[in-house]
């Protein structure tokens, strides 16, 4: 049964249509990422789910209840914003407990909940510090703890890792996924970082120009994109016109699926193999990215090869190479 249902949601801002009839169904416990470039409508959709904005047309339901026009206070949702929005004059403990109000939250129960959450995020030692005394990663953890303090049905995250440096971002996305699994909470996160979405999401919703381009598990979007936009936005893909092999369609192939060899007679005799001239290369950690110019003198093909192959085969010293683009790796558009 669907936990959250979005039906034909339309949102206009003056003369600009931000969302064009968005429909989506999310199940309980899923980690969903809205992925797309700036201005694609992902934050507008998140704000409508949160109740921070209302659609001009369409409907949003949670567990079969129409929540389209409910105020945020009447939705049992937690929200973490890009800037975390912590209260600078409140301590870590006070920030976490801010939303714990009402008769059911006695002083003793609030204290227990704060201790539970501080243990969960590993920050028991800084409970009395203020936000300005915390690192970016610590502030993000506090914002998450505050968002889940009241045990929400749904956790909404608006690019919560974008302000952090690369190493901390990788560490915290792992912690975020572990936290979501432990709590079993449904999460919707907005991001423009495709690596982040691939690492975290059970399903990714790729958006472009206010529309959903494709919804699927990360593997499906990476290896079986249904549009050229998805192919180029999720991962790195060569988009090639090779009429000698396929006269009617554009061929897409991932960088790492291009096979590179020395230009021997045996290598050039293989099926779907072309001669290319090495134009340049970059070391990108565990692999080299090669820039290869085909014999037509206009088409560039990129290939990712392991450091071992690059150094063992002496690719950097070879002007001419044989590149194979296996048919099984093709995406046709």
Secondary structure as UniProt FT lines:
FT   STRAND          2..13
FT   TURN            14..15
FT   STRAND          16..27
FT   TURN            28..29
FT   STRAND          31..35
FT   TURN            38..39
FT   HELIX           42..50
FT   STRAND          57..62
FT   TURN            63..64
FT   STRAND          65..66
FT   TURN            68..69
FT   HELIX           72..74
FT   STRAND          77..80
FT   TURN            82..83
FT   TURN            88..89
FT   HELIX           92..97
FT   TURN            98..99
FT   TURN            103..104
FT   HELIX           107..121
FT   HELIX           124..126
FT   TURN            127..128
FT   HELIX           131..133
FT   HELIX           136..148
FT   TURN            149..150
FT   STRAND          154..158
FT   TURN            160..163
FT   HELIX           166..183
FT   STRAND          186..191
FT   HELIX           194..200
FT   STRAND          203..208
FT   TURN            209..210
FT   STRAND          211..216
FT   HELIX           218..223
FT   HELIX           228..233
FT   STRAND          237..240
FT   TURN            243..245
FT   STRAND          251..254
FT   HELIX           255..257
FT   STRAND          258..262
FT   HELIX           265..268
FT   TURN            271..272
FT   STRAND          273..283
FT   STRAND          287..294
FT   TURN            295..296
FT   STRAND          300..306
FT   HELIX           307..312
FT   TURN            313..314
FT   HELIX           315..317
FT   STRAND          320..325
FT   HELIX           327..329
FT   STRAND          331..332
//
